């Protein structure tokens, strides 16, 4: 997004004509389009020159690899420059794998049970949860080393260079959330960079 006056019309509110938007941007603001499963959204992001964010909340992350390939093909077709791809998934980081699993499970179970009927999926069982936090699942739950390894494993598969952890669920304690954020920044991110650098060197 480049900034400047905005002219817009739609059905949800009154239109805008040369509306000044403040604060003014010193540089273009990167815009990310979240994609959860529609190839049309991938193509739309490429057409408009927006970065792609793969929103992966269930199943094997590797199944989204064709979307990354489609995005690169569409960018070329539309004459756009190479743009980054990110991954956005839920998770929780704690001191140990067991602590992270136990802190996250009740909140995850409750929110998915509430959302399930509108989304068309059943309430999660503990077995389902254990599969999702496993090596091939979509949840990034565990110790810093476990979460870092999973991120470093999936980014190359998805041709992605950014990872956003959707941390925090209703019902989790503030203490566990703050510790998750701290571990993410101080332990997970440096370890992911180290693992990716080692892979690239090899």
N, C-alpha and C positions, 0 to 999 in steps of 0.2 A: 504494500500500500504506500503510495507516494505522498499522500497528504494533499493539501490545497482545498479550495472550495468544492463542496459536494452538491451535486444536483441529483435527486433521486425521487422516484415515485413508486408506490406499491399499494397494497390493499390493507395493510395493518395500521397505518398512521398517515397523517397529513404529509404531503410531499415536501421536498426540500429544493430550494433554488439558490444556487451559488452560496450555500451556507458555509460560513467560516467555522472551521473545527479547531479548537484549542485544547491542549497546547499544540503548537505547531511542531512538526517533525523536523529534526535536524538531518535525518537520513530516512530512506524508505523503511517502513515497518514490515518485517517478514510476516506473511500470512500462511497459516497451515490449514489444510482441509483434512478433517478427520474422516476416515473411511472404515466402515465396519463390515463390508461384504459386498459392495456394489461396484462392478467394473465401470459403470457409468460415472460414479463419483470420482474414480481415478482419472478417467479421461477428462472430466470437467476441470479437475485440479490442474492437469497438464495444459489444457487449452488456455486457462487464465494465468498460467505461470505461477501457481501457488505451490508451496511445499506440500508434501504428502505425509500425513500421520496415520499409520495403520493402528486402528483401535482394536486390540485383540483382547477379548475378555473371556474367551473359552476355547477349548480345543487346542490342537497343535499349531503353534505359531508358523511352522514351515509351510502350512497350507496357504499362507498369504504371500509367499514368494512370487507366484505368478502376477500378483498385483504390482509388485515392484518392477517386474519386467515390463508389464503393460505400461506403467508410468514412464519408464525410459523410452519406450517405443513411441508413446504419444507425444512426449516432449520433442523428440526428433521430428515427428510428423508435423507438429505445429510450429516448428522453428524456434522453440524455446531453448534457453541454456540449460545445462545440467542443474538439477535442483536436489536438495537433500530429502531423504526419507527418514521418518522417525517411527518409533514404536511406542504406543501408550497402553500400559497394562496395569491391572491391580496387583498389589502386593503389600508385604510388610517385612521389615527387617528388625531382628532382635539379636540378643547376644548369642543365642544358640538356635539351631533348627527347631528343636522341641518347643522352646519358648515362643518363637515366632508363630509356629503352627497353632499352638493353643490360644495365643492372644487373638489371632486373626479369625479362627474358625467360627466362634459364635456370631460375630458381627457379619461375616461373609454369609453364613447360613441364613441369618435373619433377613438381610437385605435382598438376597437372591430369592428367598421364599416370597417376599413381598412383591418383587418385580416380576417374578416368573409368570403369573397368569396373563399379564399384559404383553409379555414378550414371547409367550408360547413355549416356555421350558419349565420342567418340574422343579420342585424344591430339591436342593442338593443333598445328597447323602454324604456321610463321612468318607466312604470309599471313593465317590466322585471327587471330593475335595482333595484327597490324597493323590489321586491321579493328576489333578490340575496343578498341584504344587510340585509334581515330579518333573523329571528332566524334559519331558515332551509336552507338558501342560502349559497353560497360559498365565498361571499365577506365579508371581515372584515372591515367594515366602520362604524365609530362612535366615540363617546367619549371614553376615556380610560376605563370606567366602562363597557360600551356596548361591546367593543372589547374584554376585558378581560373575561367577562362572556361567550362570544361565543367561545373563545379559550378553556376555562375550561370546557365548555359543550361538545365540540367535541373531545378533546384529549382522554378521556376515551372510548368514543364510537368507536374510531378508534384504540384503544390499542396503542396510540402513546405517546411519551414522549418528543417530540420536536416540536416547531412550528416556521416556517420561514414566516414572512410577506413580500410579494413582494410589497414593497412600492415604490411610484413614478411612474408616467406615463408621457410620452411626453406632454408638454403643461402646466404642473403644475408649480406653482411658486417655486423658491428655498426656499423662506420663509416658505411656507406650508410644503414642504418636510422636512426641517430641524426641524420644530416643531413636525412633525409626528415622526421622529426618536427620538427626545428628550422625547416625551410623551410615546413612546413605551418602552424606557429603564427605565424611572423614575417612570412611573405610571402603565403601562399595565403589564409588566413582574412581578413586585412585587405582583400585585393584582392577577394575574393568580396563582402564587405560593401559595398565601394565600387561594384562593378558592379551589385549588387541595388538599392542606393540610387539609382543613376543611372537604372536601368530603372523604378523606382517613380516617380521624379520625372517621367520622360517620359510 
